[in-house]
Amino acid sequence: MVQRLDQGLAVAAADVLPPQVDRELLTVLRSVPVLIHNNGLAMAATYLLSKAKQANADDRYWKVAHKLLEEAAAVIRLDLESGDPLRVLDALIKAPNENYVVAQRRAQELAVWMSRIGSARKAPGDD
């Protein structure tokens, strides 16, 4: 089955987010598209990674940063052997500017989907 680009991004966003999103995570998710727009992908990813309490796939901020960076690297066909977000971030920073801009745009589109799906999955009582 062929998916539209926005469907693929929606699926990627849904897969990385928990079934219920608390207020703190939702606030961060809503700020990421603006952070990427105003400050760039590298800064936004660094911010998310700094919020992670542990550098592993169990931490929700680490997972969000990893998915954004993974999607950005994939769109410019950046071949990486490691799934470590810090290595992906380093490779993206060193990519040619035209590639970085394309990668950043894809990450921003994914961040918008994460924000939308996060809002839809807002935990009850977190109004």
Secondary structure, DSSP 4 states (H G I P E B T S, - for coil): ----HHHHHHHHHHHHS-SSB-HHHHHHHHHHHHHHHHH-HHHHHHHHHHH-SSSSTTSHHHHHHHHHHHHHHHHTT---S---HHHHHHHHHHS-HHHHHHHHHHHHHHHHHHHHHHHHTBPTT--
